[in-house]
Amino acid sequence: MKFNFEQKINLYEDGFEDNGNDLLHRRRKGATLSWLLNYIEDPLVVALEGQWGSGKTYFLKRWVTEHANENKASTVVYFDAFAYDYISDPLPALVTALQGRTKDKNINILKKAAFKFAKVGTRVGLAGLTSGSSEIIGKVGERLTKSLVDEAKKSLEEYWKREEGKKTAMVQFRKGLESMFTAGKVNKVIIVVDELDRCRPDYALEVLEIIKHFFSVDNVHFVLGVNLEVLESMISVRYGNLIDAKTYLQKFIQIKLELNDEVEYTTHQNWDVSVYLDRLLEQMEVPEHVGRPLKFQIELVARNNSITLRQIEHIVMAVKLANDVFLKNENIDPGYFHVMNDLIISRIVRPDLYPKFLDATITPEDLKSYLGTNDNELGRESDPGYNSSASSSYYSWLYITENERFNEANEQLRYRIPNFIFRRNSLVYPHIRLRDLPQKIQREWLDLFRFYWSESDVYLSDN
């Protein structure tokens, strides 16, 4: 069984998919990004923002190939920051990645400047040298005092030499970059820095400093694949909560583009995500009688809750891992799959409501928050244009929880729910109390460590 939905991408070879397989229309978003970088000459840092699991890496790896193929005079580099955050200095790693994508001889200037910077990058802490000096002086006398003073003077001289060397290295580095353009072989250098929000805070912020001070050259652009909320948290960790993290980041990032990854419920539905979900259900071979109501339920919940692509993957995987004894039986009442779907979806999307679904203590207000229903919608059951799935889902849970507001449903629903969705003479659990049903389904359908038992213990019929 396939457990990881991430597709293998050959870096610098695979662009966006053709033949209708670009399910999320990433090529269109990539074209917008390419236009922006080609249009602007000033040094630019673009943050491609998205939550973890939103597909930033998928997008950026394919966009790198797409942009390079469309812009032959550009040097396009993909740099996985997380893969190098065990190294204390990010500059050599960035230069090495750039060297791998260009044959320009000026890269040697960059290497030499980076080497100089790296060699002088470790500062000697003068504060550490002098801390507690009065206590030491009192113990060892004037000879040690003179030695410490001489050592301090020497350290100060070396410190300023190091600082001067850093400044020189930065100037040399930028001149090397500019030489790549004056040579006429390159018109843009674009470096994609991915996974920055997964790095150690000190490393991630140093990458930003390196970009600002070393790569601030016309026609050199950076695209950062990042979750800005995480990056802001890193700033707070390093500098304290008194600093305004958003304002701090504005020093480094000029433009923010959002990679939307949420399921949206609109009049026409979100076609991109709908097609993606269809592919996952087909790929995981989820039976139609299970996948169809699952899709309806995801669309309902998405009306009032953000659901990411990664969460959809987790939901489909959880359904696929459910007990096959039940999953493949088409004679089971649809209400049982409805309960299973909501247990899975709520656990992943609304963990605050999951215990209430499990214990059958979910309230009408909770259901409205979960399903996006309102009193106006629930009062339109006689209207041909109303959402029957929303009302059915809402009142089904009121039926399970034995809530008296179930009687507010129209006559059709009051008949259909107990006689079709949850038949009183169920073939699966004929004598179970409805309030116990979620716990029973969780234990016997979804608990991987408990649902493997003898088939003779299961009340099923194929007739």
C-alpha positions as CSV (number, residue, x, y, z in Angstrom):
1,M,0.0,0.0,0.0
2,K,1.2,3.5,-0.8
3,F,1.6,5.5,2.4
4,N,3.4,8.6,1.2
5,F,1.4,10.6,-1.4
6,E,4.4,12.8,-2.3
7,Q,5.4,12.3,-5.9
8,K,9.1,11.8,-6.7
9,I,10.3,14.7,-8.7
10,N,13.5,14.8,-10.7
11,L,15.0,18.2,-9.9
12,Y,15.8,20.3,-13.0
13,E,14.0,17.7,-15.2
14,D,10.4,17.6,-14.2
15,G,8.2,20.6,-14.8
16,F,4.5,21.0,-14.3
17,E,2.5,18.0,-15.5
18,D,0.7,18.1,-18.9
19,N,-2.3,16.1,-20.2
20,G,-4.6,17.4,-17.5
21,N,-2.5,16.1,-14.6
22,D,-1.7,19.5,-13.2
23,L,-4.5,19.0,-10.8
24,L,-3.9,22.1,-8.7
25,H,-3.2,24.4,-11.6
26,R,0.3,25.1,-10.3
27,R,1.6,25.9,-13.8
28,R,-0.7,29.0,-13.9
29,K,0.6,30.1,-10.5
30,G,4.2,29.4,-11.6
31,A,3.7,31.6,-14.7
32,T,2.7,34.5,-12.5
33,L,5.8,34.1,-10.3
34,S,8.0,33.9,-13.4
35,W,6.5,37.1,-14.8
36,L,7.1,38.9,-11.6
37,L,10.8,37.9,-11.4
38,N,11.4,38.7,-15.0
39,Y,9.8,42.1,-14.8
40,I,11.7,43.4,-11.8
41,E,15.4,44.3,-11.9
42,D,16.1,45.4,-8.3
43,P,17.2,42.6,-5.9
44,L,14.0,40.9,-4.8
45,V,13.1,38.4,-2.1
46,V,9.7,36.7,-2.6
47,A,8.1,34.6,0.2
48,L,6.0,31.8,-1.2
49,E,3.9,31.3,1.9
50,G,2.0,28.2,2.8
51,Q,1.3,25.9,5.7
52,W,3.2,22.7,6.2
53,G,1.8,20.2,3.8
54,S,0.5,22.8,1.4
55,G,2.7,21.5,-1.5
56,K,5.4,24.3,-1.5
57,T,8.2,21.8,-2.2
58,Y,6.2,20.2,-5.0
59,F,5.5,23.6,-6.5
60,L,9.0,25.0,-6.2
61,K,10.8,21.9,-7.6
62,R,8.6,21.8,-10.7
63,W,8.7,25.6,-11.1
64,V,12.5,25.6,-11.1
65,T,12.5,23.4,-14.1
66,E,9.6,25.2,-15.8
67,H,11.2,28.7,-15.3
68,A,14.7,27.5,-16.4
69,N,13.3,26.0,-19.6
70,E,11.4,29.1,-20.5
71,N,14.3,31.5,-19.6
72,K,17.5,30.0,-21.0
73,A,19.6,33.0,-20.0
74,S,18.6,32.7,-16.3
75,T,20.5,30.7,-13.7
76,V,18.0,29.0,-11.5
77,V,19.0,27.2,-8.3
78,Y,17.1,25.1,-5.9
79,F,18.6,25.1,-2.4
80,D,17.2,22.8,0.4
81,A,18.1,24.8,3.5
82,F,17.0,22.1,5.9
83,A,19.5,19.6,4.3
84,Y,22.4,21.9,5.2
85,D,21.3,23.4,8.6
86,Y,23.8,21.1,10.4
87,I,26.5,23.4,8.9
88,S,27.2,26.5,11.0
89,D,27.7,28.8,8.0
90,P,25.1,28.8,5.2
91,L,27.1,30.9,2.7
92,P,29.4,28.2,1.4
93,A,26.4,25.9,1.0
94,L,24.6,28.5,-1.1
95,V,27.7,29.2,-3.2
96,T,28.2,25.4,-3.8
97,A,24.5,25.2,-5.0
98,L,25.0,28.1,-7.3
99,Q,28.3,26.6,-8.7
100,G,26.4,23.5,-9.6
101,R,24.1,25.4,-11.9
102,T,26.6,27.7,-13.7
103,K,29.9,27.4,-15.6
104,D,30.6,31.1,-15.3
105,K,34.2,31.6,-14.2
106,N,33.2,34.5,-11.9
107,I,31.9,31.8,-9.5
108,N,35.5,31.5,-8.3
109,I,35.4,35.1,-7.0
110,L,32.4,34.1,-5.0
111,K,34.1,31.0,-3.6
112,K,37.2,33.0,-2.6
113,A,35.1,35.7,-0.9
114,A,32.9,33.1,0.9
115,F,36.0,31.2,2.0
116,K,37.5,34.4,3.6
117,F,34.2,35.1,5.3
118,A,33.9,31.6,6.7
119,K,37.5,31.7,7.9
120,V,36.9,34.9,9.9
121,G,33.3,34.1,10.8
122,T,33.9,32.9,14.4
123,R,34.2,35.8,16.8
124,V,36.2,35.7,20.0
125,G,34.0,36.8,22.8
126,L,35.7,39.7,24.4
127,A,33.1,39.7,27.2
128,G,34.0,36.2,28.0
129,L,37.6,37.1,28.2
130,T,37.1,39.9,30.7
131,S,34.2,38.5,32.8
132,G,35.2,37.9,36.4
133,S,38.5,39.6,35.8
134,S,38.5,41.5,39.1
135,E,38.2,38.3,41.0
136,I,41.1,36.7,39.1
137,I,43.2,39.8,39.6
138,G,42.7,39.7,43.3
139,K,44.0,36.2,43.3
140,V,47.1,36.2,41.1
141,G,48.4,39.8,41.2
142,E,49.8,42.4,38.9
143,R,51.6,40.0,36.6
144,L,48.5,38.3,35.5
145,T,46.8,41.7,35.2
146,K,49.4,42.8,32.7
147,S,49.0,39.6,30.8
148,L,45.3,40.0,30.6
149,V,45.5,43.6,29.4
150,D,48.0,42.6,26.6
151,E,45.8,39.7,25.6
152,A,42.7,42.0,25.5
153,K,44.5,44.5,23.3
154,K,45.6,41.7,21.0
155,S,42.0,40.4,20.8
156,L,40.7,43.8,20.0
157,E,43.1,44.3,17.1
158,E,42.2,40.8,15.8
159,Y,38.5,41.5,16.2
160,W,38.7,44.7,14.0
161,K,40.8,42.9,11.5
162,R,38.1,40.2,11.3
163,E,35.4,42.8,10.9
164,E,37.3,44.6,8.2
165,G,37.9,41.3,6.5
166,K,34.1,40.6,6.5
167,K,33.4,43.9,4.9
168,T,35.9,43.3,2.2
169,A,34.6,39.8,1.6
170,M,31.0,41.1,1.2
171,V,32.2,43.7,-1.4
172,Q,34.2,41.1,-3.3
173,F,31.3,38.8,-3.3
174,R,28.8,41.3,-4.7
175,K,31.4,42.3,-7.4
176,G,31.7,38.7,-8.4
177,L,27.9,38.5,-8.8
178,E,27.8,41.7,-10.9
179,S,30.6,40.3,-13.1
180,M,28.3,37.4,-14.1
181,F,25.9,39.9,-15.6
182,T,28.4,42.2,-17.3
183,A,29.9,39.1,-19.0
184,G,26.6,39.0,-20.9
185,K,25.9,35.2,-20.4
186,V,23.4,35.6,-17.6
187,N,20.5,38.1,-17.2
188,K,19.0,36.7,-14.0
189,V,20.1,34.6,-11.0
190,I,17.2,33.1,-9.1
191,I,17.8,31.1,-6.0
192,V,15.0,29.1,-4.5
193,V,15.5,28.5,-0.8
194,D,13.1,25.8,0.4
195,E,12.3,24.3,3.9
196,L,13.7,27.4,5.7
197,D,11.0,27.1,8.3
198,R,12.2,23.6,9.2
199,C,15.7,24.8,10.0
200,R,17.2,25.7,13.4
201,P,16.1,29.2,14.2
202,D,19.7,30.6,14.3
203,Y,20.5,29.0,10.9
204,A,17.3,30.2,9.2
205,L,17.8,33.8,10.3
206,E,21.4,33.7,9.3
207,V,20.3,32.6,5.8
208,L,18.2,35.8,5.7
209,E,21.1,37.9,6.8
210,I,23.4,36.3,4.1
211,I,20.8,37.1,1.4
212,K,20.5,40.7,2.5
213,H,24.2,41.5,2.9
214,F,25.8,39.3,0.2
215,F,23.3,38.9,-2.6
216,S,21.8,42.4,-2.7
217,V,22.6,42.8,-6.4
218,D,20.3,43.8,-9.3
219,N,18.7,40.9,-11.1
220,V,19.5,38.5,-8.3
221,H,16.3,37.2,-6.8
222,F,15.3,34.8,-4.0
223,V,12.2,32.8,-3.6
224,L,11.6,31.5,-0.1
225,G,9.4,28.5,0.4
226,V,8.3,29.2,4.0
227,N,5.6,29.2,6.6
228,L,5.9,32.8,7.8
229,E,4.2,32.1,11.1
230,V,6.9,29.6,12.0
231,L,9.6,32.1,10.8
232,E,8.1,34.8,13.0
233,S,8.2,32.4,16.0
234,M,11.8,31.8,15.3
235,I,12.5,35.6,15.5
236,S,10.6,35.7,18.8
237,V,12.7,32.8,20.2
238,R,16.0,34.4,19.2
239,Y,15.3,38.1,20.0
240,G,12.4,37.9,22.5
241,N,8.8,38.9,22.3
242,L,9.5,42.6,22.5
243,I,10.6,42.7,18.9
244,D,7.9,43.0,16.2
245,A,8.6,39.8,14.1
246,K,6.4,40.9,11.2
247,T,8.3,44.3,10.9
248,Y,11.6,42.5,11.3
249,L,10.9,40.2,8.3
250,Q,9.9,43.2,6.2
251,K,13.6,44.1,6.1
252,F,14.3,40.9,4.2
253,I,11.1,40.1,2.3
254,Q,9.6,42.5,-0.2
255,I,6.7,40.4,-1.7
256,K,4.5,37.7,-0.2
257,L,2.7,35.2,-2.4
258,E,0.3,32.8,-0.9
259,L,0.1,29.2,-2.1
260,N,-3.5,28.5,-1.3
261,D,-4.0,24.9,-0.1
262,E,-7.3,25.0,1.5
263,V,-10.5,23.3,0.4
264,E,-13.1,26.1,-0.3
265,Y,-16.8,25.6,-0.5
266,T,-18.3,27.8,-3.1
267,T,-21.3,27.7,-5.5
268,H,-19.2,25.8,-8.0
269,Q,-17.0,24.0,-5.5
270,N,-13.2,24.1,-5.6
271,W,-12.6,22.1,-8.7
272,D,-8.8,21.7,-8.2
273,V,-9.2,20.1,-4.8
274,S,-12.2,18.0,-5.9
275,V,-10.2,16.5,-8.7
276,Y,-7.3,15.9,-6.4
277,L,-9.5,14.1,-3.9
278,D,-11.0,12.0,-6.7
279,R,-7.5,10.9,-7.7
280,L,-6.6,9.9,-4.1
281,L,-9.8,7.9,-3.7
282,E,-9.1,6.1,-6.9
283,Q,-5.4,5.6,-6.2
284,M,-6.2,4.2,-2.7
285,E,-9.0,2.1,-4.2
286,V,-11.5,3.4,-1.7
287,P,-14.9,1.7,-2.6
288,E,-17.4,4.0,-4.3
289,H,-20.1,3.6,-1.5
290,V,-17.4,4.9,1.0
291,G,-15.6,7.5,-1.1
292,R,-18.7,9.3,-2.4
293,P,-20.2,10.2,1.0
294,L,-16.6,11.0,2.3
295,K,-16.2,13.6,-0.5
296,F,-19.6,15.1,0.3
297,Q,-18.7,15.4,3.9
298,I,-15.3,17.0,3.3
299,E,-17.0,19.6,1.2
300,L,-19.6,20.2,3.9
301,V,-17.0,20.6,6.6
302,A,-14.9,22.9,4.4
303,R,-17.7,25.4,4.3
304,N,-16.7,26.6,7.8
305,N,-13.3,25.1,8.4
306,S,-9.9,25.2,6.6
307,I,-8.9,21.8,5.2
308,T,-5.4,21.5,3.7
309,L,-4.3,19.1,1.0
310,R,-2.1,17.3,3.5
311,Q,-5.1,16.9,5.8
312,I,-7.1,15.5,2.9
313,E,-4.3,12.9,2.4
314,H,-4.4,12.0,6.1
315,I,-8.2,11.6,5.9
316,V,-8.1,9.3,2.9
317,M,-5.3,7.3,4.4
318,A,-7.3,6.8,7.6
319,V,-10.3,5.6,5.6
320,K,-8.2,3.2,3.7
321,L,-6.8,1.8,6.9
322,A,-10.3,1.1,8.3
323,N,-11.4,-2.4,8.9
324,D,-12.0,-4.1,5.5
325,V,-14.6,-6.4,7.0
326,F,-16.9,-3.4,7.2
327,L,-15.4,-1.2,4.5
328,K,-16.1,-3.5,1.6
329,N,-19.6,-4.5,2.7
330,E,-22.1,-2.4,0.6
331,N,-25.1,-3.7,2.7
332,I,-24.1,-1.6,5.7
333,D,-26.4,1.3,6.4
334,P,-25.0,4.6,5.0
335,G,-25.3,6.1,8.5
336,Y,-22.4,4.0,9.8
337,F,-20.1,5.3,7.1
338,H,-21.3,8.8,7.9
339,V,-20.3,8.3,11.6
340,M,-16.9,6.8,10.5
341,N,-16.2,9.8,8.2
342,D,-17.0,12.4,10.8
343,L,-14.9,10.6,13.4
344,I,-11.9,10.7,11.0
345,I,-12.5,14.2,9.7
346,S,-13.1,15.8,13.1
347,R,-10.0,14.1,14.5
348,I,-7.8,15.7,11.8
349,V,-9.6,19.0,11.1
350,R,-11.4,19.8,14.3
351,P,-9.7,17.9,17.2
352,D,-11.6,20.1,19.6
353,L,-14.9,18.4,18.5
354,Y,-13.6,14.9,18.0
355,P,-14.2,13.8,21.7
356,K,-17.7,15.1,21.5
357,F,-18.4,13.1,18.3
358,L,-16.8,10.0,19.9
359,D,-18.8,10.3,23.1
360,A,-22.0,11.3,21.3
361,T,-22.2,14.6,23.3
362,I,-21.9,16.9,20.2
363,T,-24.4,19.8,20.5
364,P,-26.4,21.6,17.8
365,E,-24.1,24.6,18.1
366,D,-21.0,22.4,17.7
367,L,-22.6,20.8,14.6
368,K,-23.3,24.2,13.1
369,S,-19.7,25.2,13.6
370,Y,-18.5,21.9,12.1
371,L,-20.9,21.7,9.1
372,G,-21.3,25.4,8.4
373,T,-25.1,25.1,8.8
374,N,-27.3,27.9,10.2
375,D,-30.9,28.2,11.3
376,N,-32.0,29.7,7.9
377,E,-30.5,26.8,6.0
378,L,-32.0,24.2,8.3
379,G,-35.4,25.8,7.9
380,R,-35.4,25.5,4.1
381,E,-35.9,21.7,3.8
382,S,-38.9,22.2,1.6
383,D,-36.9,24.4,-0.8
384,P,-35.7,22.4,-3.8
385,G,-32.4,24.4,-3.8
386,Y,-31.4,23.7,-0.2
387,N,-28.4,21.5,0.8
388,S,-30.0,18.2,1.8
389,S,-26.6,16.8,2.7
390,A,-26.1,19.5,5.3
391,S,-29.5,19.0,6.9
392,S,-29.2,15.2,6.8
393,S,-25.8,15.3,8.5
394,Y,-26.9,17.7,11.1
395,Y,-30.1,15.9,12.1
396,S,-28.4,12.4,11.9
397,W,-26.1,13.4,14.7
398,L,-29.0,14.8,16.7
399,Y,-30.7,11.4,16.2
400,I,-27.6,9.6,17.4
401,T,-27.2,11.8,20.5
402,E,-31.0,11.5,21.2
403,N,-31.3,15.3,21.2
404,E,-34.9,16.5,21.4
405,R,-34.2,19.1,18.6
406,F,-34.2,16.2,16.2
407,N,-38.0,16.6,16.2
408,E,-37.5,20.0,14.5
409,A,-36.5,18.2,11.2
410,N,-39.1,18.0,8.5
411,E,-41.3,14.9,8.2
412,Q,-39.2,13.4,5.4
413,L,-36.0,13.5,7.4
414,R,-37.6,12.3,10.5
415,Y,-38.7,9.2,8.6
416,R,-35.6,8.8,6.4
417,I,-32.9,8.9,9.1
418,P,-34.2,6.1,11.4
419,N,-35.6,4.0,8.6
420,F,-32.9,4.3,5.9
421,I,-29.8,6.0,7.2
422,F,-29.9,4.1,10.5
423,R,-32.2,1.2,10.2
424,R,-33.7,0.1,13.5
425,N,-33.2,-3.6,12.5
426,S,-29.5,-3.1,11.5
427,L,-27.7,-6.1,10.2
428,V,-24.4,-4.9,11.8
429,Y,-25.3,-3.9,15.3
430,P,-29.0,-4.9,15.8
431,H,-29.2,-4.3,19.5
432,I,-26.8,-1.4,20.0
433,R,-27.9,1.9,21.6
434,L,-27.3,4.7,19.1
435,R,-25.3,6.8,21.6
436,D,-22.8,3.9,21.8
437,L,-22.4,3.7,18.0
438,P,-19.5,6.1,17.6
439,Q,-17.4,4.3,20.3
440,K,-18.3,1.0,18.7
441,I,-17.2,2.2,15.2
442,Q,-14.0,3.7,16.6
443,R,-13.1,0.5,18.4
444,E,-14.0,-2.0,15.7
445,W,-13.6,-0.1,12.5
446,L,-10.8,2.4,13.1
447,D,-8.6,1.1,16.0
448,L,-5.8,-0.6,14.2
449,F,-4.7,-2.4,17.3
450,R,-8.1,-3.9,18.2
451,F,-10.2,-4.6,15.1
452,Y,-8.5,-7.8,14.0
453,W,-10.8,-10.6,15.2
454,S,-12.5,-13.7,13.9
455,E,-15.1,-12.9,11.3
456,S,-17.6,-15.1,13.2
457,D,-17.7,-12.3,15.8
458,V,-19.0,-9.8,13.3
459,Y,-22.8,-9.5,12.6
460,L,-22.7,-9.1,8.8
461,S,-24.9,-10.4,6.0
462,D,-24.3,-10.3,2.3
463,N,-27.9,-11.0,1.6
